[in-house]
Structures are given as structure tokens and as C-alpha cells.
Amino acid sequence: MKKVTLKKSLIAAKPNQKATAQSLGLRKIGDSIVHADDAVLAGKIKVLAHLVAVETVND
């Protein structure tokens, strides 16, 4: 499981980055999601790498 937290603003982000953040449910700085670690999430994290912090969470 991965915890993804939005750390920087989306105001100046490119449209595809804003759409990716919204698809993850990240709207405001500080918003977090916990999601299963798979290829789809890895691709989304790659798009948003400079805007998010990623942690590994153990259940």
C-alpha cells in the first residue's frame, strides 16, 4: 500500500497533472490517499512526482 500526499499547489500545474491529481482524489495541499501499489498508481505518481510525497504503508 502507498500513501500519496499532495505537497505543492496545482495552480501552475499542466492540465494533465491537474487531471491526474483529481483522478487520485487530491484537491488541496495536504490531501492524502492510501491506494494499492500497482502499475496504474506508479504511472500517476510519475506524472505528479514533483508535487506529491509517497510513503509505504503497512496494514
Summary of the structure (lengths in Angstrom):
residues: 59
radius of gyration: 10.6
end to end distance: 7.8
largest distance: 35.0
contacts: 145
relative contact order: 0.37
helix: 32%
strand: 24%
